[in-house]
Amino acid sequence: MSTDEFTSFEPDKEVKAVVVGVHYEFTFRTLCIASLYLQLNEAKFIATNADKVFPTKDPKRKCPAGGSIVAAIASQCADYTAPLVMGKPNP
């Protein structure tokens, strides 16, 4: 998403929440759109999983998990909006 597209993107006013979890095809465009909903719609920020990494068969390799996506989106909020975590390891 270019800065021009970002500037002209019109978020759907009906969207009231950004729900974040593991997203294997997460893109810069997705990051931009999620941040706009949080900025302009004052949408609720909900995370389904705050795990930073997935373990792998190789102990030297840890795969980024849902928490890395949550952190990327949260970093785009001017006041670093902390999400409401509603999944493991939280209730």
Stockholm file with secondary structure:
# STOCKHOLM 1.0

chainA/1-91         MSTDEFTSFEPDKEVKAVVVGVHYEFTFRTLCIASLYLQLNEAKFIATNADKVFPTKDPKRKCPAGGSIVAAIASQCADYTAPLVMGKPNP
#=GR chainA/1-91 SS CCHHHHHHCCCCTTCCEEEECCCTTCCHHHHHHHHHHHHHSCCEEEESCCCCEEECSSTTCEEECHHHHHHHHHTTSTTCCCCEECSTTCC
#=GC SS_cons        CCHHHHHHCCCCTTCCEEEECCCTTCCHHHHHHHHHHHHHSCCEEEESCCCCEEECSSTTCEEECHHHHHHHHHTTSTTCCCCEECSTTCC
//
